[in-house]
């Protein structure tokens, strides 16, 4: 039997169908953002999801026998905590309800954050307790994940997310949103000096935006600003995660979210933690419904 995962994040519409732990269909469509702007209003993002979902579903039914789908798992909120809400996820939820009613099967809900973590677990098969990291456009959090996959936040950004910082700087330097991929190509050995602001396992990063904008205005070096930013993110995470490992006693770090796909961030973390840190593949680090599909077909049966 098959499992259908649906995720409608701020910037990607995604449908994934899995047979066991094998992907049999994946369809993704990035939302369109006007040049020179940083992001979309929720209403505009919702509208684009509503347009994208039927198109992706049509692609899906051309290759998948929908009568073999036994579970539908959809992202219903950003994080698995009380009060977590974002309108864009409603588009996926209502679409999932329609498919579920048509096929006569129940719809299960997961948070977008859990979807990201399950994508990593699919690839690495980690069991037991671990420190989770979710770094994306909307979230930058340090987590504990216990043996039954209950998530608790133990550290987080106190202002901007890493993803927002990357995109604000990228757009400021003339790049198209989202900017992370375009900024990931640089390899300068030179970086600008930046100070870190860490309290326990949380951190402030908004001051870095103004510092790097000042450096860019002076030197006009996209390369040096980009490399400085990603090295900074990696080194900051190393310091915070050292604290997390010491306080939890855990011996595994699971990285998830779009920012964790960055080459230099990965380089810093792997250099510091070696095989203690595991990453989702580049393809599945960014917003994707594969974690939901994996949960529906494998994780439920294991529990």
N, C-alpha and C positions, 0 to 999 in steps of 0.2 A: 504494500500500500504506500501511497505517496503523501507527503506533507507539503503544504503551501505556506511559505512565509511572505508577509507583506510588511513593508516599512515605508512610511511617508515622512521623511525627515524634512528639515528646513530647505534642503537643496537637492534631494535625490528621491525619485520615485523608484521603488524596487519590488519586484516579484521574483521569488525563487522557489522551485519545486525540487524536493529531494526524495530519492529512493534509498532508504537507509542513510548512509553517510555519503552517498554519491549524488552530485548535482545533475539533474536531468533537464532543467531549464533555468536560465537566469536572464531577467530583463531589467535594465536600469535606464533611467532617463534623468539627466541633470536638469534642474530648473533653470530658466533663463533669467539672468540678472543684467540690468541695464549697465552699460559701460560707465565707469567712473563712480558707481555707487557701491556701497558695502552692504550687501545683503538685500533681502526682500521683506516687505510687510507680510505679516501672517496671512492676511486676506488674499494677497497676490499669490503667495506660495500655495495656499489651499486651492485656489482656482486652477493653478497649473497641475497640481496633483489630480484634480477631478478630470482634467483633460487627458492626462497621461495614463491613468489606470486602465480605462477601457482599451487603449491602444496596446498596452503591454499584455493585457489579458487575451486580446485577440491573437497576439503572437504566441502566447502560451498554449492556447487551445489548438493551434495548428500543429503542435508537436507533442502534446501531452493529453492522455485520456483522462479527462477531469473526473470521470466516474470512479477512478482509482484513488482519488484524493480522500484520505480518511481524517485528516486534521488540517485546520487552518490556524496559524499563529500570527498575530498582528501586533505591531507596536502601538501601545495606547497612551503613552506618556513618556516624557524624557527620562525620568529616573524612578526607581521603585520606592518612593517615599511619599508620605501623605502631602497632598497639596500640589504635587508635581503635575503640571498641565501645559499643553501647547496646542493651539487649534489645528495645526497642520496634521496632527496624528488622527484627527477626527475623519479626515478624508479616507485614510486607509481603513479605519474601523468600520465606517458605514459601508465601504465597498466589500469588506470581508463579511459583514452581516448579510449582504445581498447574495454573495456566492454561497455562504453557509446555508441560507434558507433555500436556495435553489437546489443545492446538492443534498440537503437534509443532514448536514453534519454540524457539530458544535464549533464555535470559534473561541480560541484561547487567546488571552492577552499577556504580553510581556512588555516591559519598558524598553525603550530604545537603548538604554545603557546595558541591560541584560542581553539584548540582541548582539551588541558589540562583544561582550565577554564570551558568549557562547560561540561566536565565530572563531575566537582564539582557541577555545576548548576543543572545537571540532578538529582543528589542525594539530593540536598537541596532546589531546587526550589526558589532560591534567586532572588528577583527583586529589581530594583533600583540601586543606586550607591554604590560602595564598593571599598575597597583597596584590590587589588589582589597581590598574591605572587607566583612567578613561580621559583622554585629552583630545578635544575636538573643537568645533566652532562654538558650541554652546556650553561645553562642560570641561573643566579641568579639575579632576578629583583623584585623591588617593583613597583606596577602599580596602576593607578587609572582606574576604569572601570565605565563609566557613564551609564545612564539608557538605552541607545541604544547599549550598549556593545562596545563602542569605547574605545580602550585601549591607555593609555599614560604611558610612563616610567617616574617615579619620583625618583627612586633610583636604584642602581645596584652595583655589584661588580666592582671594578676598576682594578682587575687583574684576579684571578682564579674564576671559579664557585665553589660552594660548592661540586657539584658532582665530579669535577676533583680533588679537594683536597682530598675527601674521597678515591677515587680510587688510587691516587698516594701514599697515605699513606698505604692503604691496600696492594697494590702490593709490596711496600717497605718492609712490614712486612711478605711477603710470601703468601698472600691470592690470590685467583683467581679473575680476573676481570670479571664482576663488583663486587665490594667489599662491597657495602653498607649492603646487607642482612647478610653477614657473620659477619660484625662488629656490627650488631644490637642486638646480642644475649647477650652482656655483661651488667653487672649491678653493677660494682664496685662503692662503695661510695666515693672512693678517686679519685681526679682529679689533674692534673698539673696546675700551675698558668699560665695564658695566658693574654696578654694585647689585648684590642680591638682598632682598628683603624677605626673610623667612622667620616665621613665628611658629614654633612647634613643628607641625607638618603642613602648615598653610603658608601662603605667600602672597605678596603684592607684586604686580608686574606692570601696572599702568604707567608708572614713571619711566619705564623702559621705552615706551612709545615716543615720548617727547625727546628723550636722549637720542634715540636713533634717527628721528626726523631731523634733529639738529645736525647730526653727523652727515646725513644725506644732503641737506641743504648746503653744507659746506663743501663736500667732496663729490657729490653726484655719483656715488658708487653703489649701485644696486647690489653688486657682488659682495662687497665688504659688509654692507648692512645685513644682507641675507645670511651670510655665514656667521656673523656675530650673533644674530638672533637665534639661529638654530643651535649653535654651540652653547649659548646661554641657557636655552630651554633644557638641553641635555644635562648640563652641569648642575642646574638648579634641581632637576629631578633626582640626580644622583645623591645630592645632599639630603633631600627630603626622604628619599627611599631608604637611605642608610638609617635614618631615625625610625622609619616604619618597620624595617626588619628587626631592629634592636628591640623595639617596644612590643612587637607581636610575637617574636620568636619564630616567625615563619621563614621558610627557606626557598620561596618561589615568588617571582614577580611576573604578572601577566599584563602585558601592554595592549591597549585597545584604543580605537578612535583614530580619526584621520591624521592628526598631528603625529601619531606614532609611526606613520609610514615614512616620515622624513629620514633621509639617509644619514644626515649628520647627528640628529637626535639619537638614532639607533647606534651610531658609531660610539657616541659618548657613553651610552648605557652599557653596551656590550663590553667596551674597554674596561669599565668600572666593575661590572657585576659578572662578567663572563657568562657561564651557562645558567646562572640563577635567574636570568631574565629571558622571557619568551615573548615573541611578537606574532601578531597575525600577519599573514602574507600581505604584501602591498595591495593586492587586488581587493582583499576583504577588510582592510583597515578602514577604508573610507566607508561612507554610509551604504548599507547593503542589507538585504533581508535574510542572508544565509543563516545567521544565528537563530532567527525565529524558526526557519524551516528545520534546522538541525534539532532544535528543542522539540518540535512536534513529532519528529520521526525517531529520534534516538534517546534523548534525555528522559523523556516521559517513561519510555519502556524500561530504562535502567532504574528508575525510581519506583 
